[in-house]
């Protein structure tokens, strides 16, 4: 007798046939939503909605964006991203665009570690789709070089190398990974970073068929984890474009403060005369050869006798200016004035630039036909302070009869620092007659060029030479910039010499400007100038009324209701309207800002201010 099959023992097909014969409807799926009904409770409606959403989500899970079998760009030979592998050492090569071009300063330490323990941190490598060779991704070139060296010397441990393989992301990404890794360690040079940024820019532009501006380049680098400011990127580009012969020895600070300002201005002047900048190549090669000679010398002597391998940035700029001056037929000392003129007026013509030299040789601020003061030094080089900070050069003297172009400068004797050897008050100074001394500004001989304020003092002295302020400058080493301006005996006289009105206006304007940036209007600073030395300090300590009277008498100036001194807009115009003075003033402001950045400790003083003091 046949066994009777119940619905539980039937197959799914048999059950379906049985239900069909009995004309019964197929049961609904358990996940099917209930049909809407007016009798459904709020809970039942919510459950039905959740069920519909679950069905929709189930239809999306595991659905690829496009069928993998129909992907035309799929390369079965491509590497799996972030996969592990063991490669023959010969299959891994250095990356050709690695920003680091010089030896790793820690090469010997890393080599000793690898000899002892092997490569404990596996290299991350990648390869181009059309290449069989891998290369490091984001660092590791030093470890690879050491492994290859040891394997070549017979160390079988490095016949193969463990690696993490990344899918090829493009040269721009690989370059940025190397840059970021080296920048994080901080052992990559300015020139290597400059070349790396240039390589990244070129690769990115090629891969995306676009041209990056400086700001766009900065954003792309930041996206890749590299944060260079706009100014830094501009310095990189300038160095790569103009300074390749000396690139390996460039320093970021010197490029920013000395070489780029001096050379960029020279390039702008050269363009006005259609001068090919290739003529400056000889100056670059000269300094390259000097550095190479030092390197060669160091190889043959003991370590104690070796010389520092570095560029003389100030001398380089000076040589570049001389090369430009020779090309356009002017004296080298007029080049800084031409640069200042071009920076002030980009539309200035070559004829107008050449006229600057004519004006300097035919006119002077001092009456009586005295020759104009010497041109300021180039923007970058620092004037030598040896033998100068002991006393100011004296002002030009009135010409003798029959000698319209002659002058009789006098000299000032060196004195010690004001704290130990006070400078006599103004009213006790002898006149500036022949053989007499002018008032010494109290700049001591022991101010070395390593003093952080030395460059600023040099520029202040240059301005003094130009507008005759030698009777007003005091060296106060504890003030922010190392000096303060004292009240002159009279604005229209230097010793016995009476100045023309134009000179008086410029002299007063320059005095006010130097005083305003020195910090002496702030009570916490001017009190560092001894009252025994400074008329300014004595007047300020005597109160607003006395200060106002002395200030107005000395400078023909006016003060605010509080007694504070004031500077007119027209006086600022005077400062920047005289080409030599405007140029020096700009350089002084640059030097002051750099001192603020380099020595912030000079600008933090816990001194209680006094409301009775001006400022």
Buried (B, 14 or more C-beta within 10 A) or exposed (E): EEEEEEEEEEEEEEBEEEBEEEEEEEEEEEEEBEEEEEEBEEEEEEBBEEBEEEEEEEEEEEEEEEEEEEEEEEEEEEBEEEEEBEBEBEBBBEBEBBBBEEEBEEEEEBBEBBEEEBBEEBBBBBBEEEEEEBBBBBBBBBBBBBBBEBBEEEBEEBEBBBBBBBEBBBBBBBBBBBBBBBBEEEEBBBBBBBBBBBBBBBBBBEEEEEEBEBEEBBEBBEEBEBEBEEEBBBBBBBBBEBBBBBBBBBBBEBBBBBBBBBBBBBBBBBEBBEBEBEBBEEBBEBBBEBBEEBEEEBEEEEEEEBEEEEBBBBBBBBBBBBBBBEBBEBEBBBBBBBBBBBBEEEEBEBEBBBEBBEEBEEEBBBBBBBBBBEBBBBBBBBBEBEEBBBBBBBBBBBBEEEEEEBBBEBEBEBBEBBBEEBBEBBEEBEEBEEEEBBBBBBBBBEBEEEBBBBBBBBBBBBBBBBBBBBBBBBBBBEBBBBBBBBBBBBBBBBBEBEBEEEBBBBBBBBBBBBBBBBBBBBBBBBBBBBBEBBBBBBBBBBEBEBBBBBBEBBBEBEBEEEBBBEBEEEBBEBBBEBBBBBBBBBBBEBBBEBBEEEEEEBEEBEEEEEEEBBB
